[in-house]
Amino acid sequence: MSRVRRVELFLPEHNTVLVGEDLYFTFATNGSVHLIASRCAHRGGPLHLGEVRADRLRCPWHGSTFKVDRLCARAVSVVQRGSTVIAYVPVPESTSDDLVAAHTLVFAR
């Protein structure tokens, strides 16, 4: 069974968070902010370094593209209040209690 971890990000100072070994990044589209797992399902590539073109995000490792709306539909649910984004991220039982909010990193554009 998985646990959840409360995550708070303060935009634009933070746009990524490391939960255990999993990196998540914020992605804004159509006026909404989404928290998306950065690991590509195919080869584990860093999706936050990908490029968005014509509503598709391209994995920088192998070039496969993903529909942005599909990624957002699978994203962790968030609540945004002003510049604060709050989410409850699922984590496995074996994950430590450490959360690392990263300062702004380069991410999908």
N, C-alpha and C positions, 0 to 999 in steps of 0.2 A: 504494500500500500504506500502511496506517495503522501508526502507532507506538502504544505504550501508555505511560502515565505513572503512576507510583506516587503515590497520594494518601493522606495520613493526616489524619484528622479526629479531634479530641478532643472528644467529647460531654460536657457540653452547651455547652462554650465555642464550638465551631464546628459548624454544621449545613449549611453550604454551601461550595462550592469553585468557583472560576473557573479553568477550564482553557482557555487561549487565549481564545476568545470565547464558550465554552459554560459555562453555569452549571449545576451539579448540586446537588441538595439531598438530605438524608437524610430518610427517611420510615420510621417504625416501625409495624409491624402484626403482630399475632399473635406477638409476642415476637421478631421478626426486624427488622433494620435493612436498608434498601435505599437505594441511591444512584441517584436518578432525574434524568434530564435535565429541566431546568426549561422548556424551550421546547416550547410546544404545537405539535403537528404541523400543525394547520390554519392558524393565523395567527401563530405564534411568540409567543403570550402567555406570561407568566410563571407557570407552573403552581405554583411554590412560594408564590404569593400566593392560590391557589385555596382553596376550602372543600370539606371532605369531608362528605358526607351520604349515609347509607344505602349505604356502601361504594362511593361514586362521588366522584371529584374533579372539581369544576366549574372550567373555565377562566375566569378573571376578565375576560378581554377579550371573549369571544363567547358564553359560557354553555354551550358544549358540555360534556358530562360523559364521563368515562372511568372504566371499572371499575378500582378500586384494584388488584385482583389481576392485571389485565392489565398495568398500569403496572409493578408489582413484577416480573412475569415478564420484562419487557423492561429491567429495571434493570441497572446495572453490578454484577457480583458483588462482594461484600464479605466480609471476615473481621472479626469483632468480637472484641476481647480486652479485656474490662473496658469502659472508656470510650473506647478507641481503635478507630476504624473504618479499615480499610485496604482500598483498592481499586486496580485497575489500569484506568485510564480510556483508551479509544481516542482518539487525537488524530491529525489529519492531519499530513503531513510539514511543511507550511508553518507549523505552530504553533510559537511561541517556546518556550523552555524555562522560562518563568515560570509558576509556580503561585501562586495567591492563595487561601489559606484565609481565608474571611470569618468575622468574629465572628458570633454568633448573629443571624440575620435573621428577620423575620416569615416564616412558611412555612405550608404547608397544615395545617389543623387539622380 
